[in-house]
Amino acid sequence: MSRKNPSEGSDRFEYLQTLVTEFQDTDSDEAKEQVLANLANFAYDPKNMEFLRELQVFDLFLDMLTEDNDNFVEFGMGGLCNLSVDPECRHLILQSKGIALVINCLSSHREETVLSAITTLMNLMTPSSFSELTDPAILQCMLRFSLSESPRLRNLAKVFLQDCCTEEQVATAEQQMQGQHQTALGIPLPKD
């Protein structure tokens, strides 16, 4: 059995490396979407984290967040969300200034992208990132999401406000929103 594990790890790395190479070499958006979706799914399994870090897949996912293709953004955000639970990946994402890219995804019209972005922001919460992630504009955005007709979006925004913010921060953001009709950060609510 101990002989099988190194081979399995080697096979796993080679397969993931093949996916990354395929993504880089293909000109087909459809093929790239499929590879991104596969990589995002592989990022869900802790057994793959070391290999995904070595292949710098977090950079690939971060790059996708600025694409015009909504599927690229959704799969990139989903993959980043899965990677962000790993402490080493979290550190790499924070070092790469990933918070700003994730925040931009809060304005997506795709609910899955927004849900992954909120979850990723929660996963990226560290003592050093706390002030950036609890910026009043983000809290106002979460307050707006907490009023959404979508139960998933509404509940996740409430979890963010309860788990990631102080009561004082939330109260201040609510006061700042009084009388405002525009969206925080220019972030519209996703369509229900």
C-alpha positions in Angstrom: 0.0 0.0 0.0 2.8 2.4 0.8 4.2 1.7 -2.7 0.9 2.7 -4.2 0.6 6.1 -2.5 3.6 7.8 -4.1 2.6 6.5 -7.5 -1.0 7.8 -6.9 0.4 11.2 -5.9 2.7 11.3 -8.9 -0.2 10.3 -11.2 -2.4 13.0 -9.6 0.2 15.7 -10.1 0.8 14.7 -13.7 -2.9 14.7 -14.4 -3.3 18.2 -12.9 -0.3 19.4 -14.7 -1.8 18.1 -18.0 -5.0 20.1 -17.2 -3.0 23.3 -16.6 -1.0 22.7 -19.8 -4.2 22.0 -21.8 -5.7 25.3 -20.5 -2.7 27.2 -21.6 -2.4 25.6 -25.0 -5.9 25.5 -26.2 -7.6 28.4 -28.1 -11.1 27.0 -27.5 -13.1 28.9 -24.9 -15.3 25.8 -24.4 -12.3 23.6 -23.7 -10.9 26.2 -21.3 -14.2 26.4 -19.5 -14.2 22.6 -19.1 -10.6 22.6 -17.8 -11.4 25.4 -15.3 -14.4 23.6 -14.0 -12.3 20.4 -13.5 -9.6 22.3 -11.8 -12.1 24.0 -9.5 -13.5 20.6 -8.6 -10.1 19.2 -7.9 -9.4 22.2 -5.6 -12.2 20.9 -3.4 -10.1 17.9 -2.4 -7.4 18.5 0.2 -5.2 15.7 -1.3 -4.7 18.0 -4.3 -3.7 21.2 -2.5 0.0 20.7 -2.5 0.0 19.9 -6.3 -2.3 22.8 -7.1 0.0 25.2 -5.1 3.0 23.8 -6.9 1.3 24.4 -10.3 0.3 27.9 -9.1 -3.3 27.2 -10.0 -4.4 30.0 -7.6 -2.8 32.4 -10.0 -4.7 31.0 -12.9 -8.0 31.3 -10.9 -7.1 34.9 -9.9 -6.4 35.7 -13.6 -9.9 34.4 -14.5 -11.6 37.0 -12.3 -10.8 39.8 -14.7 -12.0 38.0 -17.8 -15.1 39.0 -19.9 -16.3 35.4 -20.1 -18.8 34.9 -17.3 -18.0 31.2 -17.2 -14.3 31.9 -16.7 -15.1 34.2 -13.8 -17.6 31.8 -12.2 -15.2 28.8 -12.4 -12.2 30.8 -11.4 -14.1 32.2 -8.4 -15.4 28.7 -7.5 -11.9 27.3 -7.7 -10.4 30.2 -5.6 -13.1 29.6 -3.0 -12.2 26.0 -2.7 -8.4 26.8 -2.5 -9.0 29.6 0.1 -9.7 27.1 2.9 -6.1 25.9 2.8 -3.9 28.1 5.0 -1.0 28.1 2.5 -3.2 28.9 -0.4 -4.9 31.6 1.6 -1.6 33.2 2.2 -0.7 33.1 -1.5 -4.0 34.6 -2.5 -3.5 37.4 0.1 0.1 38.0 -1.1 -1.2 38.3 -4.7 -3.6 41.1 -3.7 -6.5 38.8 -4.4 -8.9 40.5 -2.1 -9.6 43.3 -4.6 -10.2 40.9 -7.4 -12.7 38.9 -5.2 -14.5 42.0 -4.1 -15.0 42.9 -7.8 -16.9 39.6 -8.2 -19.5 40.8 -5.7 -21.0 42.8 -8.6 -21.5 39.7 -10.8 -25.0 39.1 -12.1 -24.4 35.4 -11.5 -25.5 34.3 -8.0 -23.0 31.4 -7.9 -20.1 33.8 -8.5 -21.3 36.1 -5.8 -21.8 33.3 -3.3 -18.3 32.0 -4.0 -16.9 35.5 -3.6 -18.6 36.0 -0.2 -17.4 32.6 1.0 -13.9 33.4 -0.3 -13.8 36.7 1.6 -14.8 34.8 4.7 -12.1 32.3 4.2 -9.5 35.1 3.6 -10.3 36.7 7.0 -7.0 36.9 9.0 -5.9 39.4 11.6 -3.9 41.2 8.8 -6.8 41.3 6.3 -9.6 42.1 8.8 -9.6 45.8 8.2 -9.7 45.5 4.5 -12.4 42.8 4.6 -14.6 44.8 6.9 -14.4 48.1 5.0 -17.7 50.0 5.4 -18.4 49.6 1.6 -18.2 45.8 1.9 -20.4 45.8 5.0 -23.0 47.9 3.2 -22.9 45.5 0.3 -23.4 42.6 2.6 -26.3 44.5 4.3 -27.9 44.9 0.9 -27.3 41.2 0.1 -28.9 40.3 3.4 -32.2 41.7 2.0 -32.1 39.6 -1.1 -35.0 37.5 -2.1 -32.5 34.6 -2.7 -32.3 32.6 0.5 -28.8 31.4 -0.2 -27.5 35.0 -0.8 -29.4 36.4 2.1 -28.3 33.8 4.6 -24.6 33.9 3.5 -24.5 37.7 3.7 -26.0 37.4 7.3 -23.3 34.8 8.2 -20.6 37.2 6.9 -22.0 40.1 9.0 -22.3 37.9 12.1 -19.1 36.0 11.9 -16.7 38.4 10.3 -17.7 41.8 11.7 -18.3 43.4 15.0 -21.8 44.6 16.0 -20.4 48.1 16.1 -19.1 47.9 12.5 -22.5 46.6 11.3 -24.4 49.4 13.1 -22.0 52.0 11.6 -22.6 50.6 8.1 -26.3 50.6 8.7 -26.2 54.3 9.8 -24.1 55.2 6.7 -26.7 53.6 4.5 -29.6 55.6 5.9 -31.1 57.5 3.0 -28.8 56.1 0.4 -30.4 54.5 -2.7 -27.2 53.7 -4.7 -25.4 50.5 -4.2 -22.2 50.2 -2.1 -19.0 50.0 -4.3 -21.3 50.3 -7.3 -22.3 46.7 -6.6 -25.8 45.9 -7.7 -27.8 43.0 -6.2 -27.7 40.0 -8.4 -30.9 39.4 -10.2 -33.2 37.0 -8.3 
